[in-house]
Amino acid sequence: MPVLTLYYAPGTCAQAVRIALEEAQAPHALVRVDFASQQQRTPEYLAVNPKGRVPALATEHGTLTETPALLVYVAQRFAQANLAPSDAFGLARMQEFNSYLASTVHIAHAHRPRAARWADEPEAQAAMQRKVPANMRECFALIERHYLADAAKGPWVLGEQYSVADGYLFTVAGWLKSDGVDIAEFPRVAAHSQRMAQRPAVQRALA
């Protein structure tokens, strides 16, 4: 019986955690949360995650939420998989990147499908949605030139070492098309996504 249970919904950042679990070869169960029927708002799911969101990861010690926290938990619990740096600076650098994806890029994206979180007026929601492509381009331009700029250091976010940050970037980059942005505008991001798609763990997670 798996100790870990991942609550997820397709197309969400929970995919990054699923990739990490597959990379770590961690025994786990999956529970799909049906957003179409608002299952995330039911009393049963709110008992799992009071935020009404995914991902949530149930462990023998309790349930964890927030993608960056789940990713570093998987990396540290299954340290033999080498999914995070062991030195303080390297780990902080990974968390810097993951935090940027969570606090800035994800929010920029969410203004399109979740505009009602920030405004009630249809005109205000529409204005926010029109801004999404420009905001996502700005975010990914920074990732392209700042985090993926030095290909000589290696093919991954942290250089030579593959980490949970790579699955997270792959997941968020997958939203660009629906946000009206062509990933080809960012050649390094596009190449990273192609490398990720070839990894067996990623293929298992997507299946």
C-alpha positions in Angstrom: 0.0 0.0 0.0 1.6 3.3 -1.0 2.3 5.7 1.8 1.9 8.7 -0.4 -1.3 9.8 -2.2 -1.2 12.7 -4.7 -4.4 14.6 -5.3 -4.2 16.1 -8.8 -6.2 17.5 -11.7 -5.0 17.3 -15.3 -3.5 20.4 -16.7 -2.5 21.8 -13.3 0.8 22.3 -11.6 0.2 18.9 -9.8 1.8 17.5 -12.9 5.2 18.7 -11.7 4.8 16.7 -8.5 3.7 13.7 -10.4 6.8 13.9 -12.5 9.0 14.2 -9.4 7.4 11.1 -7.8 8.0 9.2 -11.0 11.6 10.4 -11.2 12.1 9.3 -7.6 10.4 5.9 -8.3 8.3 6.7 -5.2 5.4 4.4 -4.5 2.3 6.5 -4.6 -1.4 6.5 -5.3 -3.2 9.0 -7.4 -6.6 10.6 -6.8 -8.0 12.7 -9.5 -10.0 15.8 -8.4 -12.7 16.7 -11.0 -12.6 20.4 -11.4 -15.5 20.3 -14.0 -17.9 19.2 -11.3 -16.3 21.5 -8.7 -15.1 18.5 -6.7 -12.4 20.7 -5.2 -15.1 22.6 -3.3 -16.8 19.6 -1.8 -16.6 19.0 2.0 -14.8 15.8 1.4 -11.9 17.4 -0.6 -11.8 20.5 1.7 -11.1 18.1 4.5 -8.0 17.1 2.5 -7.0 20.6 1.4 -8.9 23.5 2.9 -7.6 25.7 0.1 -9.7 23.8 -2.4 -6.8 23.4 -4.8 -4.3 20.9 -6.1 -1.8 19.5 -5.6 -2.1 18.0 -2.2 0.1 15.1 -1.0 -1.1 12.9 1.8 1.8 11.4 3.8 2.0 9.3 6.9 2.8 12.5 8.8 0.0 14.6 7.4 -1.0 16.3 4.2 1.2 18.9 2.4 0.1 21.5 -0.1 1.8 24.1 -2.4 3.9 22.8 -5.3 7.3 24.1 -4.2 6.9 22.5 -0.8 5.8 19.1 -2.3 8.7 19.2 -4.8 11.4 19.7 -2.1 9.7 17.1 0.1 9.9 14.5 -2.6 13.5 15.5 -3.4 14.6 15.2 0.3 12.6 12.1 1.2 13.9 10.2 -1.8 17.4 11.7 -1.7 18.9 8.8 -3.5 17.2 10.0 -6.7 19.4 13.2 -6.6 16.5 15.5 -7.5 17.8 18.5 -5.6 21.2 20.0 -4.7 22.7 18.9 -1.4 24.5 22.2 -0.7 22.7 25.2 0.9 23.3 27.6 -2.0 22.2 25.1 -4.7 19.1 24.2 -2.8 18.2 27.9 -2.3 18.8 28.5 -6.0 16.4 25.8 -6.8 13.8 27.1 -4.4 14.3 30.6 -5.9 13.4 29.3 -9.3 10.4 27.3 -8.0 9.2 30.2 -6.0 9.3 32.4 -9.1 7.2 29.9 -11.0 4.7 29.7 -8.1 4.4 33.3 -7.1 4.8 35.2 -10.4 4.5 33.0 -13.5 1.5 30.9 -12.2 -0.3 34.0 -11.1 0.3 35.7 -14.5 -1.2 32.6 -16.2 -4.1 32.3 -13.7 -5.5 35.7 -14.7 -6.8 34.0 -17.9 -8.8 31.0 -16.6 -9.3 32.4 -13.0 -9.9 36.1 -13.6 -12.9 36.0 -11.3 -10.5 35.6 -8.3 -9.4 39.2 -8.8 -12.5 41.1 -10.1 -16.2 40.7 -10.3 -16.9 43.0 -13.3 -16.8 41.3 -16.7 -15.0 44.3 -18.2 -12.2 44.1 -15.5 -11.9 40.3 -16.0 -11.6 40.7 -19.8 -8.9 43.4 -19.4 -6.9 41.1 -17.2 -7.3 38.2 -19.6 -6.0 40.4 -22.5 -2.9 41.2 -20.5 -2.0 37.5 -20.0 0.0 36.9 -23.2 2.2 40.0 -22.5 2.8 39.0 -18.9 3.6 35.4 -19.8 6.1 36.6 -22.5 7.8 38.8 -19.9 8.1 35.9 -17.4 9.5 33.5 -20.0 11.8 36.1 -21.4 13.4 36.3 -17.9 13.6 32.5 -17.6 15.2 32.3 -21.1 17.9 34.9 -20.5 18.5 34.5 -16.7 17.9 30.9 -15.8 18.6 29.1 -19.1 21.1 31.5 -20.6 24.3 29.6 -20.1 23.8 26.3 -21.9 27.5 25.5 -21.4 26.7 24.8 -17.7 24.4 22.0 -18.7 20.9 21.2 -20.1 18.8 21.7 -17.0 17.6 24.6 -14.9 20.5 24.1 -12.4 23.0 23.2 -15.1 24.3 19.7 -15.2 22.1 18.4 -12.3 18.5 17.5 -13.2 16.2 18.6 -10.4 12.5 18.9 -9.5 12.7 22.4 -10.9 12.9 20.9 -14.4 9.5 19.1 -14.1 8.0 22.3 -12.7 9.3 24.4 -15.7 8.1 21.8 -18.1 4.6 21.9 -16.6 4.3 25.7 -16.6 5.8 26.0 -20.1 3.0 23.7 -21.2 0.5 26.4 -20.4 2.0 28.9 -22.9 -0.1 27.7 -25.9 -3.4 28.2 -24.1 -2.2 31.6 -23.0 -1.7 32.7 -26.6 2.1 32.4 -26.6 4.2 30.3 -29.0 6.9 28.5 -27.0 9.2 28.8 -30.1 9.6 32.5 -29.1 11.9 31.1 -26.4 14.3 28.6 -28.0 16.0 27.5 -24.7 12.7 26.9 -23.0 11.4 25.0 -26.1 14.6 22.9 -26.2 14.3 22.2 -22.5 10.7 21.0 -23.0 11.8 18.7 -25.8 14.5 17.2 -23.5 11.9 16.7 -20.8 9.4 15.0 -23.1 12.1 12.3 -23.8 12.5 11.3 -20.2 10.8 8.0 -19.3 9.6 9.4 -15.9 7.9 12.3 -17.7 6.3 10.0 -20.2 4.9 7.8 -17.4 3.6 10.9 -15.6 1.9 12.2 -18.7 0.4 8.8 -19.5 
